[in-house]
Amino acid sequence: MNRHKANLLVLLVTLGWGFSYLFMKLGLESIEEFNLLALRFGIAFIVTAAIFYKRLRVIDKTTIGYGALLGGILLGVCAFILFGLKTTSTSNAGFLVGLTVIFVPLLNVILFRKRMEESHLIGALLAIAGIGMLTLNSELSMHPGDILCIAGGICNALYILVTGAAVKKCDSIAVGVLSLGFTAVFALILSFFFESPVFPVTFNGWLAILALSLVCSAFCFIAQSISLKYIAPVQLGLMYALEPIFAAVVAFIFVGERLTLQGYAGAILVVSGILISQWMEQRKKQGHRYAYALSPSGRGDKHPT
């Protein structure tokens, strides 16, 4: 694994989450929100724990603590989005959750006192403008669910940053697996309190649950934890701006929704923001290497005594 392979892994993650909106819509036709999340993350935990059981045999209190914290944040991400979609339009929700692109560098500055790189700022602004063009329409208005979707975007940014901190101290796969398990437990408790937990009774219901569990959770969240060992959380958050594009492609293929000319322009802006940010980072690193090569220490020159 290296930085380039990690970027490819993130692309696969965003593709998987692009499908998640379709599967969540199918799943909610037969079961309620917390019920769906309990099944989704419960199955994902069982599968990943079976595959990576050796990693779980040596976990410590720090790993368990991060797993529980990330599980609570992840539950917030999914619950806010699910409930937000009930009271706002899909366009508004897509834009507001996409604000993760902005929230990641902002929270990184606020919580970790990190300086915002110029490349990240420019990339984020271009990407968020693109997301706006891709998802917003002339009927944009404030709905009750808008606040929930904004909260979902904040939680998603927080999840990325906390995961980035966790993988520096703990095994990335163990943390990812435990976060899935804690999310399932928290969702099941809330389901018993506020709902009547049941299993899906339709083929589409089970198809949605299994797809959400195996692809959108088991693969995506473990892959995200691994990728954060090789790329910065801010850069990861920026790359997630591709999610609305993948969601639009999935909607086009399976539902027949088509982008407007404005939507295509927005998609180009999103991709441009990511590519420009990557290009600026590479130029900066090359500049540092070039400056070091020209320095006396870089050339190995010895100063005369």
C-alpha positions as CSV (number, residue, x, y, z in Angstrom):
1,M,0.0,0.0,0.0
2,N,1.2,3.5,-0.8
3,R,-0.3,7.0,-1.3
4,H,-1.4,6.3,-4.9
5,K,-3.1,3.0,-4.0
6,A,-4.8,4.7,-1.0
7,N,-6.2,7.3,-3.4
8,L,-7.6,4.5,-5.6
9,L,-9.1,2.8,-2.5
10,V,-10.8,6.1,-1.6
11,L,-12.3,6.3,-5.1
12,L,-13.8,2.8,-4.6
13,V,-15.2,3.9,-1.2
14,T,-16.9,6.9,-2.7
15,L,-18.3,4.7,-5.5
16,G,-19.7,2.4,-2.9
17,W,-21.3,5.2,-1.0
18,G,-22.7,6.5,-4.2
19,F,-24.8,3.3,-4.3
20,S,-25.8,3.7,-0.7
21,Y,-28.5,6.2,-1.3
22,L,-30.3,3.8,-3.7
23,F,-30.0,0.9,-1.2
24,M,-31.1,3.1,1.8
25,K,-34.3,4.1,-0.1
26,L,-35.0,0.4,-0.9
27,G,-34.4,-0.6,2.7
28,L,-36.6,2.0,4.3
29,E,-39.6,0.7,2.3
30,S,-39.8,-2.3,4.8
31,I,-38.1,-1.3,8.0
32,E,-37.5,1.8,10.1
33,E,-34.3,3.9,10.4
34,F,-32.5,2.6,13.5
35,N,-33.7,-0.9,12.7
36,L,-32.0,-0.6,9.3
37,L,-28.8,0.7,10.8
38,A,-28.7,-2.0,13.4
39,L,-29.0,-4.7,10.7
40,R,-26.6,-3.0,8.3
41,F,-23.8,-2.5,10.8
42,G,-24.5,-5.7,12.7
43,I,-24.0,-7.9,9.6
44,A,-21.0,-5.8,8.6
45,F,-19.4,-6.3,12.0
46,I,-19.9,-10.1,12.0
47,V,-18.4,-10.4,8.5
48,T,-15.4,-8.2,9.2
49,A,-14.8,-9.7,12.6
50,A,-14.7,-13.2,11.1
51,I,-12.2,-12.1,8.4
52,F,-9.9,-10.1,10.7
53,Y,-10.4,-12.0,14.0
54,K,-6.6,-12.2,14.5
55,R,-6.5,-8.4,14.7
56,L,-9.2,-8.4,17.4
57,R,-7.3,-10.8,19.6
58,V,-4.7,-8.2,20.6
59,I,-6.8,-5.1,21.0
60,D,-6.3,-2.8,24.0
61,K,-8.3,-0.3,25.9
62,T,-7.3,2.6,23.6
63,T,-8.5,0.7,20.5
64,I,-11.8,-0.1,22.2
65,G,-12.2,3.5,23.3
66,Y,-11.7,4.8,19.8
67,G,-14.0,2.1,18.4
68,A,-16.8,3.2,20.7
69,L,-16.2,6.9,20.0
70,L,-16.2,6.3,16.2
71,G,-19.3,4.1,16.5
72,G,-21.2,6.9,18.2
73,I,-20.1,9.4,15.5
74,L,-20.9,7.0,12.7
75,L,-24.4,6.4,14.1
76,G,-24.9,10.2,14.1
77,V,-23.7,10.5,10.4
78,C,-26.2,7.8,9.2
79,A,-29.1,8.7,11.4
80,F,-29.0,12.5,10.6
81,I,-28.9,11.7,6.9
82,L,-31.8,9.2,7.1
83,F,-34.1,11.4,9.1
84,G,-33.0,14.5,7.2
85,L,-34.1,12.9,3.9
86,K,-37.6,12.5,5.3
87,T,-38.1,16.2,5.6
88,T,-36.0,17.8,2.9
89,S,-35.4,17.4,-0.8
90,T,-32.8,15.0,-2.2
91,S,-31.1,18.0,-3.9
92,N,-30.8,19.9,-0.6
93,A,-29.6,16.8,1.3
94,G,-26.9,16.0,-1.3
95,F,-25.6,19.6,-1.1
96,L,-25.6,19.9,2.7
97,V,-24.0,16.5,3.4
98,G,-21.5,17.4,0.7
99,L,-20.4,20.2,2.9
100,T,-18.1,17.6,4.6
101,V,-15.6,18.9,2.0
102,I,-15.6,22.3,3.9
103,F,-16.1,20.9,7.4
104,V,-13.0,18.7,7.4
105,P,-10.4,21.4,7.0
106,L,-12.4,23.8,9.3
107,L,-12.6,21.2,12.1
108,N,-9.0,20.3,11.5
109,V,-8.1,23.9,12.2
110,I,-10.4,24.2,15.2
111,L,-9.8,20.8,16.9
112,F,-6.2,20.1,16.0
113,R,-4.9,23.6,15.5
114,K,-3.6,22.6,12.1
115,R,-3.0,25.3,9.4
116,M,-5.2,25.1,6.4
117,E,-3.1,24.5,3.3
118,E,-3.7,26.7,0.3
119,S,-4.2,23.7,-2.0
120,H,-6.9,22.3,0.3
121,L,-8.7,25.6,0.5
122,I,-8.8,26.1,-3.2
123,G,-9.8,22.5,-3.9
124,A,-12.5,22.6,-1.3
125,L,-14.0,25.8,-2.6
126,L,-14.1,24.5,-6.2
127,A,-15.5,21.2,-5.1
128,I,-18.3,22.8,-3.0
129,A,-19.2,25.1,-5.8
130,G,-19.4,22.1,-8.0
131,I,-21.6,20.2,-5.5
132,G,-23.9,23.2,-5.4
133,M,-24.3,23.2,-9.2
134,L,-24.7,19.5,-9.2
135,T,-27.4,19.2,-6.6
136,L,-29.2,22.5,-6.1
137,N,-32.1,23.8,-8.2
138,S,-34.1,27.0,-8.5
139,E,-36.5,25.9,-5.8
140,L,-33.9,25.8,-3.0
141,S,-35.5,26.7,0.3
142,M,-34.8,25.9,4.0
143,H,-36.5,22.8,5.2
144,P,-36.5,21.2,8.7
145,G,-34.4,18.4,7.5
146,D,-31.7,20.8,6.3
147,I,-30.3,21.2,9.8
148,L,-30.2,17.4,10.2
149,C,-28.2,17.1,6.9
150,I,-25.8,19.8,8.0
151,A,-25.3,17.9,11.2
152,G,-24.7,14.7,9.2
153,G,-22.0,16.5,7.2
154,I,-20.3,17.8,10.4
155,C,-20.4,14.3,11.9
156,N,-18.9,12.8,8.8
157,A,-16.1,15.3,8.9
158,L,-15.5,14.5,12.5
159,Y,-15.5,10.8,11.8
160,I,-12.8,11.3,9.2
161,L,-10.6,13.4,11.5
162,V,-11.0,11.1,14.6
163,T,-10.3,8.0,12.4
164,G,-7.1,9.8,11.2
165,A,-6.0,10.3,14.8
166,A,-7.0,6.7,15.8
167,V,-5.0,4.9,13.1
168,K,-1.8,6.7,14.4
169,K,-2.2,5.0,17.7
170,C,-4.1,1.8,17.0
171,D,-4.4,-0.9,14.4
172,S,-6.4,0.6,11.6
173,I,-8.4,-2.5,10.7
174,A,-9.2,-3.3,14.4
175,V,-10.5,0.2,14.9
176,G,-12.6,0.0,11.8
177,V,-14.2,-3.4,12.8
178,L,-15.0,-2.2,16.3
179,S,-16.6,1.0,15.1
180,L,-19.0,-1.1,13.0
181,G,-19.9,-3.2,16.0
182,F,-20.5,-0.3,18.3
183,T,-22.6,1.4,15.7
184,A,-24.8,-1.7,15.5
185,V,-25.2,-1.9,19.3
186,F,-26.1,1.8,19.6
187,A,-28.6,1.6,16.7
188,L,-30.2,-1.6,18.2
189,I,-30.6,0.0,21.6
190,L,-32.3,3.1,20.0
191,S,-34.4,0.8,17.8
192,F,-35.8,-1.0,20.9
193,F,-36.6,2.3,22.5
194,F,-38.2,4.1,19.6
195,E,-39.2,1.4,17.1
196,S,-40.3,-2.3,16.8
197,P,-37.3,-4.1,15.4
198,V,-38.1,-6.6,12.6
199,F,-36.3,-8.4,9.7
200,P,-37.1,-7.4,6.1
201,V,-39.8,-9.5,4.5
202,T,-39.2,-8.6,0.9
203,F,-36.4,-9.5,-1.6
204,N,-35.6,-5.9,-2.2
205,G,-35.4,-5.3,1.6
206,W,-32.8,-8.0,2.1
207,L,-30.9,-7.0,-1.1
208,A,-30.7,-3.5,0.3
209,I,-29.5,-4.6,3.7
210,L,-26.9,-7.0,2.4
211,A,-25.5,-4.4,-0.1
212,L,-25.4,-1.8,2.6
213,S,-23.7,-4.2,5.0
214,L,-21.1,-5.9,2.8
215,V,-20.2,-3.1,0.3
216,C,-21.2,0.2,1.8
217,S,-20.1,-0.7,5.4
218,A,-17.8,-3.7,5.7
219,F,-15.7,-2.7,2.7
220,C,-16.0,1.1,2.7
221,F,-15.3,1.8,6.4
222,I,-12.5,-0.6,6.7
223,A,-10.9,0.7,3.5
224,Q,-11.3,4.3,4.8
225,S,-9.5,3.4,8.0
226,I,-6.6,1.8,6.0
227,S,-6.4,4.7,3.5
228,L,-6.0,7.2,6.4
229,K,-2.6,5.7,7.2
230,Y,-1.3,7.0,3.9
231,I,-3.2,10.2,3.0
232,A,-4.2,13.2,5.2
233,P,-7.7,13.4,6.6
234,V,-8.2,16.8,4.8
235,Q,-7.3,15.3,1.5
236,L,-9.6,12.4,2.1
237,G,-12.4,14.7,2.9
238,L,-11.8,16.6,-0.4
239,M,-11.9,13.4,-2.4
240,Y,-15.3,12.5,-0.9
241,A,-16.6,15.4,-3.0
242,L,-16.8,12.8,-5.8
243,E,-19.6,11.0,-3.9
244,P,-22.5,13.1,-5.3
245,I,-21.1,12.4,-8.9
246,F,-21.1,8.7,-8.3
247,A,-24.6,9.0,-6.8
248,A,-25.8,10.8,-9.9
249,V,-24.3,8.1,-12.1
250,V,-26.0,5.4,-10.1
251,A,-29.3,7.3,-10.3
252,F,-28.9,7.6,-14.1
253,I,-28.2,3.9,-14.6
254,F,-30.8,2.4,-12.3
255,V,-33.5,5.1,-11.9
256,G,-33.1,7.0,-15.2
257,E,-32.4,10.4,-13.7
258,R,-30.4,12.7,-16.0
259,L,-28.1,15.6,-15.1
260,T,-28.9,19.1,-16.5
261,L,-26.2,21.1,-18.2
262,Q,-25.7,22.8,-14.9
263,G,-25.2,19.4,-13.3
264,Y,-22.5,18.4,-15.8
265,A,-20.7,21.8,-15.2
266,G,-20.8,21.1,-11.4
267,A,-19.4,17.6,-11.9
268,I,-16.5,19.1,-13.9
269,L,-15.9,21.6,-11.1
270,V,-15.8,18.9,-8.4
271,V,-13.2,16.8,-10.4
272,S,-11.2,20.0,-11.1
273,G,-11.1,20.9,-7.4
274,I,-9.7,17.5,-6.5
275,L,-7.2,17.4,-9.4
276,I,-6.0,21.0,-8.8
277,S,-5.5,20.3,-5.1
278,Q,-3.5,17.2,-5.8
279,W,-1.4,19.0,-8.4
280,M,-0.6,21.9,-6.0
281,E,0.4,19.5,-3.3
282,Q,2.8,17.6,-5.7
283,R,4.3,20.9,-6.9
284,K,4.9,22.0,-3.3
285,K,6.6,18.7,-2.4
286,Q,8.7,18.8,-5.6
287,G,9.7,22.4,-4.7
288,H,10.8,21.3,-1.2
289,R,12.8,18.4,-2.6
290,Y,14.4,20.7,-5.2
291,A,15.3,23.3,-2.5
292,Y,16.8,20.5,-0.3
293,A,18.8,19.1,-3.2
294,L,20.3,22.6,-3.8
295,S,21.2,23.1,-0.2
296,P,24.6,22.3,1.2
297,S,23.3,19.5,3.3
298,G,21.3,18.1,0.3
299,R,24.4,18.0,-1.9
300,G,26.5,16.6,0.8
301,D,28.9,19.5,0.5
302,K,31.2,20.2,3.5
303,H,31.7,23.8,4.6
304,P,35.4,24.8,4.8
305,T,36.7,25.1,8.3
